[in-house]
Amino acid sequence: MTDGASPCVVCGETSQRPFLEIKGIPANCSTLWSTAAEALGAPRGDLRLTHCSTCSLVRNAAFDSRLIGYDQLYDNSLNFSAAFRAYEQATAHQLSERWKVGPASQVLEIGCGKGEFLTTLCDLTGASGIGFDPSYVPTGSEPRRIRFVVDVYDERHQSERPDLIVCRHVLEHLDDPKAVLQSLRRALSSQPDAGLYVEVPDATHLFASDDMWDLIYPHCSYFDESALGALLVGTGFDILDTGSSFGGQFLYAHARPAHSMKSPPLAGAAARDLVCGFADRFGERVDTWADRLEEARNEGQRVAIWGAGAKCNTFVNVVPGADAVSKVVDANPRKVGTYLAGSGQRVDSPDSLAGDAPNLVVAMNPVYLPEIERSLAVLAPGARTVPV
């Protein structure tokens, strides 16, 4: 069956095929809910994923941006993980070398979050920076060379003339990603040598691996290399190179303003094959974890989840019985004492495991498994760790 109700937001075609539906998942899965009642009453929306056979974009056809709030209670910072900090340092070095970023450069980051990556890049290179994000919380101790704007980037800010624009993990959240990139292209009309670095979750990794829990409501689009290429080329950029990072979970592209329009790449058969069988594989994965958690309860085992981020939110709201897991912990101290949207479970610090040791710890992201195991060797030596 083809869902032709609305054109693809990247290529405009209507050849979009539905392949997975999940009802009623929390819309604001990265909001810091201060009480269990607020978390249980958090807004919900549906996932109705479709695949565009022309450009390969996967899109939530049921997405309603009115359910989403990006304010200062939104927090998806991952920098409290040593593994994530190492990845960001490596990315900053890559950008520094690729775009010759130095003290005379200006870097503009769209969707800078709490500002960690922009600060890392500017500290490394001596560049000045401008970060845009409605969720940024001023600290009063910002470096003088970095200016943070608690707002979205739009036409009002096109007077900025950066040497490099960074847009990491933003496009997948945008109802109209094409409009934002077109705005950026106009802003760079007088700077043909300016660079653009874009990074998104890699849809190929999500739909091909067992690490499939990053299906969240705020991600209204899922890009593989074909879809991201079609978006960049279709908005007037030349793609210089692409690649993957963070254990294959992230897809990135380096680009610059194009001198002439080119034809965007077309989707290949491999992408279609991935999404065709995904609904069955996802259902099997949910059933496997429901059985595993039930078995643990029947055996009197205490189960904890490590990582209270977006993947965890999907897991506890989709897997039957996961809302009864005894403890959820996260290394981000801003999350401690808050509650998970939809399930209402309290988030505690990893240190709390020392006095309340679980038998089994579910690691929500396999990239963090080595550092989680090092921490558990001290906090809960008898706990067994399994990646989700």
Secondary structure, DSSP 8 states (H G I E B T S, - for coil): ----SS--TTT----EEEEEEEEEEES-TTB-BSSHHHHHT--EEEEEEEEETTT--EEETT--GGG---STTB----TTSHHHHHHHHHHHHHHHHHTT--TT-EEEEES-TTSHHHHHHHHHH--EEEEE-TT----S---TTEEEESS---GGGTT---SEEEEES-GGG-S-HHHHHHHHHHHTTT-TT-EEEEEEEBHHHHHHSS------TT--EEB-HHHHHHHHHHTTEEEEEEEEETTTTEEEEEEEE-SS--------HHHHHHHHTHHHHHHHHHHHHHHHHHHHHHTT--EEEE--SHHHHHHHHHSTTGGG-SEEE-S-TTTTT-B-TTT--BEE-GGGGGGS--SEEEES-GGGHHHHHHHHHHH-TT-EEEE-
